[in-house]
Amino acid sequence: MSDNLSELLGRKGLKDNLFDKLGKLAKPEGTPNNEAMAKLADEFLIGKANTFGTASFYDFLKPENKGKKVYVCNGTACVCAGTQEKVINSLKSKFDAEEIGHMTCLGRCHENSAFHYDGKNYSGDAISNLNSIIDSDSNLNQDTYNIKASGKQILTAPFSNITDYYQPFLEALQKDSADVLEEIKTSNVRGRGGAGFPMGLKLQFCRNVENETKFIICNADEGDPGAYSDRYLLEHQPHSVLFGMLISGYVTHAKYGILYIRAEYPEAVKIVQDAIDELKTNNLIGENINSSDFSFDFKIIQAQGSYICGEETALINSIEGQRPEVRVRPPFPAQKGLFNKPTTVNNVETLAALHYIISNGGEAWKAIGTERSSGTKLVSLDSFFNNPGMYEVEMGTPLSYVINELGGGFKSDVKAVQIGGPLGGLVPVSKIEDLTVDFESFSKNGFLLGHASVVSVPSDYPIMKFIEHLFDFAAYESCGKCFPCRLGTKRGQELAEKALTSDYKIDKKLFTDLLTTLEQGSLCAHGGGIPLPVRNALQYFDDELRQYFN
């Protein structure tokens, strides 16, 4: 993307933000009108093609979204549970077909039957009360799920109060920021969004760049179907995330924190804003906090429906108001990120870990878990479990314990679980005993821990249909910047669909070449990651898939 365009889009700062304005313009009809977008282009001194190009990318800005009134979740967990056809049929009794859109995913994987109406999410039995939902401002959007810690309770620990909770932050302001950073590095806390990169190093890279303007971004665009750990933290533990951003700002010398929260989590946006307002009331944000030299403030940017924005450079482009295409690296965001300024992007759960580290020291966090995967991890269990919900476990915990003891086993026959989102590995139930919840165990066995979201594939769900679903998701959500991903994911979907609906046999060598091209040629992990679960399927479900290949 053009450096000049980034500069133009950043000249008004965060308060007057193009992407934010596009979202607000879209609210009345589902898409911003052409005249308003042309005015925005003039206001920001950019070409009209830029505003039109941006709006046409997102699910909730594009012209096709005009007139949509209700949205049905089409995430993998809901698809595998088989609940969504009934939801759609029920909605058709109240809405025209063209008024029904889709969202991926609503984070209601623990009970499915998920849909979105009038700024709220619903799931479970809510669809049976459609009249009440439409006719009144009911509380039927509320959901409950198991929340439990096995071992050390950190991320799920009850919130105390503002004064006590933020005391470690005020104490940190009295220390040299370099020493505070060393505690984070000592902890060896690794990114919980999927890559597992050491957080301390990421912060240090940003700290080492001289610039008066720096940004801390919380990547709350939790798009992995099956994952709702970020949603849990945003809605139940918002101060843990804000605390982590404040500390990140202090050690990097950043003054601005941005929470990029997905449109599919409307309740989270309000809860986090309320928490920010609480900080402001208690003088914990703003200029020269607690008479120190540190100033910091927050802004929430509400996403508009695009999975690729989970990739940090696409997310940065999105905040700027550009099409969320992945950037070529180097330069990395720590050197040239948002509006060309040094930027650190961290996942919600990663930031939430800092309260314990700053309160108890890096060694205390490092003492939990394994040598290379320290601390605790949130695991999301879907509706196929007897005890679906959110579980905090120490790294290194046997996966079998999580599934059979915490989750209570499966309600019905399951042949595989996909862990870590659509780009995560497809784990046959026969391999569950071999895995522990940590980065190394999953990698060694040919899988990916990622978000640690668990989506169950029932025994009667065809694996080839699952492969087609993964390719379809990846093709739809591709940013389109690189050919291998843009074309390869669509070719994979077409091959799988043709094999499912006709006598066509896929050439296995051609299919393997396609997967290799995606892995080696894609610009980011979106195209590069989708072959992993497909290869797992070919390896462990050969008997079932053999009929589709020659």
C-alpha positions as CSV (number, residue, x, y, z in Angstrom):
1,M,0.0,0.0,0.0
2,S,1.1,3.6,-0.6
3,D,3.0,5.3,2.2
4,N,1.5,8.6,1.0
5,L,-2.0,7.2,1.4
6,S,-1.3,6.1,5.0
7,E,0.0,9.6,5.7
8,L,-3.1,11.2,4.3
9,L,-5.4,8.9,6.2
10,G,-3.6,9.6,9.4
11,R,-3.3,13.4,9.2
12,K,-6.5,13.9,11.3
13,G,-5.4,11.4,13.9
14,L,-7.5,8.7,15.5
15,K,-10.4,10.8,16.5
16,D,-11.5,11.7,13.0
17,N,-11.1,8.2,11.4
18,L,-12.2,7.3,7.8
19,F,-13.0,3.7,8.6
20,D,-15.0,4.7,11.7
21,K,-17.0,7.2,9.5
22,L,-17.7,4.5,6.9
23,G,-19.2,2.3,9.5
24,K,-21.5,5.0,10.9
25,L,-22.6,5.9,7.3
26,A,-23.6,2.2,6.7
27,K,-25.8,1.9,9.7
28,P,-29.1,3.2,8.3
29,E,-29.2,1.1,5.1
30,G,-26.4,-1.5,5.6
31,T,-24.0,0.3,3.2
32,P,-22.8,3.9,2.8
33,N,-24.3,5.7,-0.1
34,N,-22.1,6.9,-3.0
35,E,-22.6,10.6,-2.4
36,A,-21.5,10.3,1.2
37,M,-18.4,8.2,0.3
38,A,-17.4,10.8,-2.4
39,K,-17.6,13.5,0.3
40,L,-15.4,11.4,2.6
41,A,-12.8,11.0,-0.2
42,D,-12.6,14.8,-0.6
43,E,-12.4,15.3,3.1
44,F,-9.5,13.0,3.4
45,L,-7.8,14.1,0.2
46,I,-7.9,10.7,-1.4
47,G,-9.4,9.3,-4.5
48,K,-13.0,8.2,-4.7
49,A,-11.8,4.8,-5.8
50,N,-10.2,4.4,-2.4
51,T,-13.4,4.9,-0.4
52,F,-15.4,2.8,-2.8
53,G,-12.8,0.1,-2.8
54,T,-12.7,-0.1,1.0
55,A,-16.5,-0.2,1.4
56,S,-16.9,-2.9,-1.2
57,F,-14.6,-5.3,0.7
58,Y,-16.4,-5.7,4.0
59,D,-19.5,-7.8,4.7
60,F,-21.3,-5.0,6.5
61,L,-20.3,-2.1,4.2
62,K,-20.6,-3.6,0.7
63,P,-23.5,-2.7,-1.5
64,E,-24.8,-6.3,-1.3
65,N,-25.5,-5.7,2.4
66,K,-28.1,-3.1,1.7
67,G,-31.4,-3.9,3.3
68,K,-30.2,-6.8,5.4
69,K,-32.1,-6.9,8.7
70,V,-31.0,-10.2,10.3
71,Y,-27.8,-12.3,10.1
72,V,-27.3,-16.0,10.5
73,C,-24.1,-17.5,11.9
74,N,-22.4,-19.7,9.3
75,G,-19.3,-20.5,11.4
76,T,-17.9,-24.1,11.4
77,A,-19.3,-24.9,14.9
78,C,-22.8,-24.0,13.9
79,V,-22.5,-25.8,10.5
80,C,-21.2,-29.0,12.1
81,A,-24.0,-28.9,14.7
82,G,-26.6,-28.7,11.9
83,T,-28.7,-26.1,13.6
84,Q,-28.7,-23.2,11.1
85,E,-31.2,-24.5,8.5
86,K,-33.9,-24.4,11.2
87,V,-32.8,-20.9,12.2
88,I,-33.0,-19.7,8.6
89,N,-36.5,-21.3,8.1
90,S,-37.7,-19.6,11.3
91,L,-36.4,-16.3,10.3
92,K,-38.1,-16.6,6.9
93,S,-41.4,-16.5,8.6
94,K,-40.6,-12.9,9.7
95,F,-38.2,-11.7,7.0
96,D,-37.9,-11.8,3.3
97,A,-35.0,-13.9,2.0
98,E,-33.1,-10.9,0.7
99,E,-33.3,-9.4,4.2
100,I,-31.3,-12.3,5.7
101,G,-27.5,-12.1,5.6
102,H,-24.7,-14.1,7.3
103,M,-22.1,-13.5,9.9
104,T,-19.0,-15.6,10.8
105,C,-18.8,-16.4,13.7
106,L,-20.9,-14.9,16.6
107,G,-19.0,-16.7,19.3
108,R,-22.0,-18.6,20.5
109,C,-20.3,-22.0,19.7
110,H,-21.3,-23.4,23.0
111,E,-25.0,-23.6,22.1
112,N,-25.3,-22.8,18.3
113,S,-28.5,-21.7,16.6
114,A,-26.8,-18.3,16.5
115,F,-28.2,-15.2,14.7
116,H,-27.9,-11.5,15.0
117,Y,-30.7,-9.0,15.0
118,D,-30.9,-5.3,15.7
119,G,-27.4,-5.0,17.2
120,K,-27.7,-8.1,19.4
121,N,-26.6,-11.7,19.2
122,Y,-28.9,-14.6,20.0
123,S,-28.4,-18.4,20.3
124,G,-29.7,-21.6,21.8
125,D,-33.4,-21.5,22.4
126,A,-33.8,-17.8,21.5
127,I,-35.0,-18.7,18.0
128,S,-38.1,-20.2,19.5
129,N,-38.9,-16.8,20.9
130,L,-38.6,-14.8,17.7
131,N,-41.8,-12.9,18.2
132,S,-40.6,-11.6,21.6
133,I,-37.2,-10.6,20.1
134,I,-38.8,-8.6,17.3
135,D,-41.6,-7.1,19.3
136,S,-39.7,-6.0,22.4
137,D,-36.3,-5.1,23.7
138,S,-35.9,-8.4,25.5
139,N,-32.8,-9.8,27.3
140,L,-33.0,-13.0,25.3
141,N,-29.6,-12.1,23.9
142,Q,-27.9,-13.1,27.2
143,D,-26.1,-16.4,27.3
144,T,-24.3,-18.4,29.9
145,Y,-21.6,-21.1,29.7
146,N,-19.2,-22.9,32.0
147,I,-16.2,-20.9,33.1
148,K,-13.7,-22.8,35.0
149,A,-10.0,-22.9,35.8
150,S,-8.0,-26.1,36.2
151,G,-4.9,-25.3,38.2
152,K,-3.8,-21.6,38.5
153,Q,-6.7,-19.2,38.1
154,I,-5.4,-16.1,36.3
155,L,-7.4,-15.1,33.3
156,T,-10.6,-16.3,34.9
157,A,-9.9,-14.8,38.3
158,P,-12.8,-12.6,39.6
159,F,-12.3,-8.8,39.2
160,S,-11.8,-7.0,42.4
161,N,-12.2,-3.2,42.1
162,I,-10.7,-0.4,40.1
163,T,-8.4,0.8,42.9
164,D,-6.9,-2.5,43.8
165,Y,-6.8,-3.9,40.3
166,Y,-4.8,-1.0,38.9
167,Q,-2.4,-0.5,41.8
168,P,0.3,-2.7,40.1
169,F,0.0,-0.3,37.1
170,L,0.5,2.8,39.2
171,E,3.5,1.1,40.9
172,A,4.9,0.2,37.5
173,L,4.8,3.9,36.6
174,Q,7.3,4.5,39.4
175,K,9.8,2.1,37.9
176,D,12.0,2.5,34.8
177,S,10.0,1.2,31.9
178,A,12.9,-0.8,30.7
179,D,12.7,-2.8,34.0
180,V,9.0,-3.4,33.5
181,L,9.7,-4.7,30.0
182,E,12.4,-7.1,31.4
183,E,9.7,-8.7,33.6
184,I,7.6,-9.3,30.5
185,K,10.5,-10.8,28.7
186,T,11.4,-13.0,31.7
187,S,7.9,-14.4,31.7
188,N,8.3,-15.7,28.1
189,V,4.6,-15.0,27.5
190,R,3.9,-15.9,23.9
191,G,1.2,-14.6,21.6
192,R,-2.1,-16.3,22.1
193,G,-3.5,-15.4,18.7
194,G,-1.9,-18.3,16.9
195,A,1.7,-17.5,16.0
196,G,3.1,-17.9,19.5
197,F,5.8,-15.1,19.1
198,P,7.3,-13.9,22.4
199,M,5.4,-10.8,23.5
200,G,8.4,-9.2,25.2
201,L,10.4,-9.1,22.0
202,K,7.5,-7.7,20.0
203,L,7.3,-4.8,22.6
204,Q,11.0,-4.3,22.6
205,F,11.1,-3.9,18.8
206,C,8.6,-1.1,19.0
207,R,10.4,0.5,22.0
208,N,13.7,0.6,20.1
209,V,12.2,2.8,17.3
210,E,12.5,6.5,17.9
211,N,9.2,8.3,17.1
212,E,7.0,10.7,19.0
213,T,3.8,8.8,17.9
214,K,3.4,5.1,18.5
215,F,0.3,2.8,18.7
216,I,-0.7,-0.2,20.8
217,I,-3.4,-2.2,19.0
218,C,-5.5,-4.9,20.6
219,N,-6.5,-7.4,17.9
220,A,-10.0,-8.3,19.0
221,D,-11.1,-9.5,15.6
222,E,-11.5,-13.0,16.8
223,G,-12.7,-14.6,13.6
224,D,-11.8,-18.2,14.1
225,P,-15.1,-20.2,14.1
226,G,-15.2,-22.1,17.4
227,A,-13.2,-19.5,19.3
228,Y,-14.9,-17.3,21.9
229,S,-12.1,-16.8,24.4
230,D,-11.5,-13.2,23.3
231,R,-15.2,-12.6,23.6
232,Y,-15.2,-14.0,27.1
233,L,-12.3,-11.6,28.1
234,L,-13.9,-8.6,26.5
235,E,-17.3,-9.1,28.0
236,H,-16.3,-10.6,31.4
237,Q,-12.8,-9.3,32.0
238,P,-12.4,-6.1,30.1
239,H,-10.1,-4.5,32.6
240,S,-7.5,-7.3,32.1
241,V,-7.2,-6.3,28.5
242,L,-7.1,-2.5,29.2
243,F,-4.5,-3.0,31.9
244,G,-2.3,-5.0,29.4
245,M,-2.6,-2.2,26.8
246,L,-1.6,0.4,29.4
247,I,1.5,-1.5,30.4
248,S,2.3,-2.1,26.7
249,G,2.0,1.6,26.1
250,Y,4.3,2.4,29.0
251,V,7.1,0.1,28.0
252,T,7.0,1.1,24.3
253,H,6.5,4.8,24.9
254,A,3.2,4.7,23.0
255,K,0.4,7.1,23.8
256,Y,-2.5,5.6,22.0
257,G,-4.4,2.3,22.4
258,I,-6.8,1.0,19.8
259,L,-9.2,-1.9,20.4
260,Y,-10.3,-3.3,17.0
261,I,-13.4,-5.2,18.0
262,R,-15.3,-7.3,15.5
263,A,-18.8,-6.2,14.4
264,E,-20.0,-9.7,15.3
265,Y,-19.4,-8.9,19.0
266,P,-21.7,-5.9,19.6
267,E,-22.2,-6.5,23.3
268,A,-18.4,-6.5,23.8
269,V,-18.1,-3.0,22.3
270,K,-20.4,-1.5,24.9
271,I,-18.9,-3.3,27.8
272,V,-15.3,-2.3,26.9
273,Q,-16.4,1.3,26.3
274,D,-18.0,1.3,29.8
275,A,-14.7,0.0,31.3
276,I,-12.8,2.8,29.5
277,D,-15.1,5.4,30.8
278,E,-14.6,3.9,34.3
279,L,-10.8,4.4,33.9
280,K,-11.4,8.0,32.8
281,T,-13.5,8.7,35.9
282,N,-10.7,7.3,38.1
283,N,-8.0,9.4,36.3
284,L,-6.2,6.2,35.1
285,I,-6.0,7.4,31.5
286,G,-5.3,10.7,29.9
287,E,-2.5,13.2,30.3
288,N,0.4,12.5,32.7
289,I,-1.3,9.7,34.5
290,N,-0.9,9.8,38.3
291,S,1.5,12.8,37.9
292,S,3.9,10.7,35.8
293,D,5.3,11.5,32.4
294,F,3.1,8.8,30.8
295,S,0.0,9.7,28.8
296,F,-2.3,7.2,27.2
297,D,-5.8,7.1,25.8
298,F,-8.1,4.5,24.2
299,K,-10.3,4.4,21.1
300,I,-12.5,1.5,20.0
301,I,-12.7,0.8,16.2
302,Q,-15.6,-1.5,15.3
303,A,-14.7,-3.9,12.5
304,Q,-17.1,-4.4,9.6
305,G,-16.9,-8.1,8.8
306,S,-13.7,-9.5,7.4
307,Y,-11.7,-12.5,8.7
308,I,-8.5,-11.4,7.1
309,C,-8.4,-8.5,9.5
310,G,-7.1,-10.9,12.1
311,E,-3.8,-10.7,10.3
312,E,-2.0,-7.7,11.9
313,T,-1.0,-5.8,8.7
314,A,-4.5,-6.2,7.2
315,L,-5.9,-5.0,10.4
316,I,-3.7,-1.9,10.3
317,N,-4.8,-1.2,6.7
318,S,-8.4,-1.5,7.9
319,I,-8.0,1.0,10.7
320,E,-6.5,3.5,8.2
321,G,-9.5,3.1,6.0
322,Q,-7.8,1.2,3.2
323,R,-8.8,-2.2,1.8
324,P,-7.6,-4.8,4.4
325,E,-5.0,-6.4,2.2
326,V,-1.9,-8.0,3.8
327,R,1.3,-6.0,3.6
328,V,4.6,-7.3,2.5
329,R,7.1,-7.5,5.3
330,P,9.7,-6.1,6.1
331,P,9.1,-3.4,7.2
332,F,7.3,-4.9,10.2
333,P,4.6,-3.0,12.1
334,A,7.1,-2.2,14.9
335,Q,9.0,-0.1,12.4
336,K,6.2,1.1,10.1
337,G,2.7,0.3,11.2
338,L,-0.5,2.4,11.6
339,F,-0.2,5.7,9.6
340,N,3.5,4.7,9.1
341,K,4.2,4.9,12.8
342,P,5.7,2.3,15.1
343,T,2.9,-0.1,16.1
344,T,2.6,-3.2,18.3
345,V,-0.4,-5.5,17.6
346,N,-1.3,-8.1,20.3
347,N,-4.1,-10.5,20.7
348,V,-6.7,-10.0,23.5
349,E,-5.6,-13.0,25.6
350,T,-1.9,-12.1,25.3
351,L,-2.6,-8.6,26.7
352,A,-4.8,-10.0,29.5
353,A,-1.8,-12.0,30.8
354,L,0.1,-8.9,31.7
355,H,-1.8,-8.2,34.9
356,Y,-0.6,-11.3,36.6
357,I,3.0,-10.8,35.2
358,I,3.2,-7.2,36.4
359,S,1.6,-8.1,39.8
360,N,3.7,-11.2,40.5
361,G,6.8,-10.9,38.4
362,G,7.9,-12.6,35.2
363,E,9.3,-15.6,37.0
364,A,5.9,-16.4,38.6
365,W,4.3,-16.7,35.1
366,K,7.2,-18.6,33.7
367,A,6.9,-21.2,36.6
368,I,3.5,-22.2,35.2
369,G,3.2,-24.5,32.2
370,T,6.2,-25.9,30.3
371,E,9.7,-24.6,29.6
372,R,8.8,-23.1,26.2
373,S,5.1,-22.6,26.6
374,S,4.6,-20.7,29.9
375,G,1.5,-19.6,31.7
376,T,-2.1,-20.6,31.2
377,K,-4.3,-20.9,28.2
378,L,-8.0,-20.5,27.6
379,V,-9.7,-23.3,25.7
380,S,-13.2,-23.0,24.1
381,L,-15.3,-26.1,23.9
382,D,-18.3,-26.3,21.6
383,S,-21.8,-27.6,22.0
384,F,-20.8,-31.3,21.3
385,F,-19.4,-31.5,24.8
386,N,-21.4,-32.4,27.9
387,N,-19.9,-29.4,29.6
388,P,-19.3,-26.8,26.8
389,G,-17.7,-23.5,27.9
390,M,-14.5,-21.7,28.7
391,Y,-11.7,-23.4,30.5
392,E,-8.4,-22.0,31.7
393,V,-5.7,-24.6,31.9
394,E,-2.0,-24.6,32.5
395,M,0.1,-25.1,29.4
396,G,1.2,-28.7,29.2
397,T,-2.2,-30.0,30.4
398,P,-3.1,-33.3,28.6
399,L,-5.7,-32.6,25.9
400,S,-7.5,-35.8,27.0
401,Y,-8.0,-34.2,30.4
402,V,-9.5,-31.1,28.9
403,I,-11.9,-33.1,26.7
404,N,-12.9,-35.9,29.0
405,E,-12.7,-34.4,32.4
406,L,-13.3,-30.7,32.0
407,G,-15.6,-31.0,29.0
408,G,-17.2,-34.2,30.3
409,G,-16.7,-36.0,27.0
410,F,-18.8,-35.8,23.9
411,K,-22.6,-35.9,23.8
412,S,-22.7,-37.8,20.6
413,D,-20.2,-39.7,18.4
414,V,-17.4,-37.4,17.1
415,K,-14.6,-38.5,14.8
416,A,-12.4,-35.4,14.8
417,V,-11.9,-32.0,16.4
418,Q,-10.5,-29.0,14.6
419,I,-8.4,-27.0,17.0
420,G,-7.1,-23.5,16.3
421,G,-9.7,-22.3,13.9
422,P,-10.2,-23.0,10.1
423,L,-6.4,-22.9,9.6
424,G,-5.8,-25.2,12.6
425,G,-5.2,-28.9,12.5
426,L,-7.9,-31.5,12.1
427,V,-7.2,-33.9,15.0
428,P,-8.8,-37.4,14.8
429,V,-10.1,-38.6,18.2
430,S,-7.4,-41.3,18.1
431,K,-4.7,-38.7,18.5
432,I,-6.2,-36.8,21.5
433,E,-4.3,-39.0,23.9
434,D,-1.0,-37.9,22.2
435,L,-1.4,-34.2,22.7
436,T,-0.9,-31.7,25.5
437,V,-2.1,-28.1,25.4
438,D,1.1,-26.3,24.4
439,F,2.7,-25.0,21.2
440,E,5.4,-27.7,21.0
441,S,3.2,-30.7,21.4
442,F,0.8,-29.6,18.6
443,S,3.6,-28.6,16.3
444,K,5.5,-31.9,16.8
445,N,2.4,-33.9,16.0
446,G,1.5,-31.9,12.9
447,F,-1.2,-29.7,14.3
448,L,-1.6,-26.1,15.4
449,L,-2.7,-24.9,18.9
450,G,-3.7,-21.4,17.7
451,H,-6.6,-19.9,19.7
452,A,-7.2,-23.4,21.3
453,S,-10.8,-23.4,20.0
454,V,-12.3,-26.9,19.7
455,V,-14.8,-27.5,17.0
456,S,-16.2,-31.1,16.9
457,V,-16.8,-32.9,13.6
458,P,-19.6,-35.5,14.2
459,S,-19.2,-39.0,12.9
460,D,-21.9,-38.6,10.3
461,Y,-20.4,-35.4,8.8
462,P,-18.5,-36.3,5.6
463,I,-14.8,-35.2,5.7
464,M,-14.9,-34.2,2.1
465,K,-17.8,-31.9,2.9
466,F,-15.7,-30.5,5.7
467,I,-12.8,-29.9,3.3
468,E,-15.1,-28.1,0.9
469,H,-16.4,-25.9,3.8
470,L,-12.8,-25.0,4.7
471,F,-11.8,-24.1,1.2
472,D,-15.1,-22.1,0.7
473,F,-14.4,-20.1,3.9
474,A,-10.8,-19.5,2.9
475,A,-11.8,-18.3,-0.6
476,Y,-14.5,-16.0,0.6
477,E,-12.3,-14.5,3.3
478,S,-9.1,-14.1,1.2
479,C,-7.9,-10.5,0.8
480,G,-7.1,-11.3,-2.8
481,K,-3.6,-9.7,-2.8
482,C,-1.6,-12.7,-3.7
483,F,-2.5,-15.2,-6.5
484,P,-1.8,-18.4,-4.7
485,C,-4.4,-17.7,-2.0
486,R,-6.9,-15.9,-4.2
487,L,-7.0,-18.5,-6.9
488,G,-5.8,-21.6,-5.0
489,T,-8.5,-21.5,-2.3
490,K,-11.2,-21.2,-4.9
491,R,-9.8,-24.0,-7.0
492,G,-9.7,-26.2,-3.9
493,Q,-13.3,-25.5,-3.2
494,E,-14.4,-26.2,-6.8
495,L,-12.5,-29.5,-6.8
496,A,-14.1,-30.6,-3.5
497,E,-17.6,-29.5,-4.6
498,K,-17.3,-31.3,-8.0
499,A,-16.2,-34.5,-6.3
500,L,-19.1,-34.3,-3.9
501,T,-21.8,-33.6,-6.5
502,S,-20.7,-35.8,-9.4
503,D,-18.6,-38.8,-10.4
504,Y,-15.6,-36.6,-10.8
505,K,-12.3,-37.9,-9.3
506,I,-9.7,-35.5,-8.1
507,D,-6.2,-36.0,-9.4
508,K,-4.3,-36.5,-6.1
509,K,-1.0,-35.3,-7.5
510,L,-2.7,-32.1,-8.8
511,F,-4.4,-31.6,-5.4
512,T,-1.1,-32.1,-3.5
513,D,0.6,-29.6,-5.8
514,L,-2.2,-27.1,-5.1
515,L,-1.7,-27.5,-1.3
516,T,2.1,-27.0,-1.7
517,T,1.6,-23.9,-3.9
518,L,-0.7,-22.4,-1.2
519,E,1.8,-23.2,1.6
520,Q,4.8,-21.9,-0.1
521,G,3.5,-19.1,-2.3
522,S,0.9,-17.3,-0.1
523,L,1.8,-13.9,1.3
524,C,0.4,-14.7,4.8
525,A,-0.9,-17.5,7.0
526,H,-4.4,-17.4,5.5
527,G,-3.5,-19.1,2.2
528,G,-0.4,-20.7,3.8
529,G,-2.4,-22.3,6.7
530,I,-5.5,-23.8,5.0
531,P,-3.5,-26.8,3.7
532,L,-2.8,-28.0,7.2
533,P,-6.2,-29.3,8.1
534,V,-6.7,-30.6,4.5
535,R,-3.4,-32.6,4.8
536,N,-4.5,-33.9,8.2
537,A,-7.8,-35.1,6.6
538,L,-5.9,-36.8,3.8
539,Q,-3.6,-38.5,6.3
540,Y,-6.1,-39.7,8.9
541,F,-9.3,-40.2,6.9
542,D,-7.9,-41.9,3.8
543,D,-10.5,-44.7,3.9
544,E,-13.3,-42.2,3.8
545,L,-11.7,-39.9,1.1
546,R,-10.2,-42.5,-1.2
547,Q,-13.4,-42.7,-3.3
548,Y,-13.0,-39.0,-4.3
549,F,-9.4,-39.4,-5.7
550,N,-7.6,-41.2,-8.4
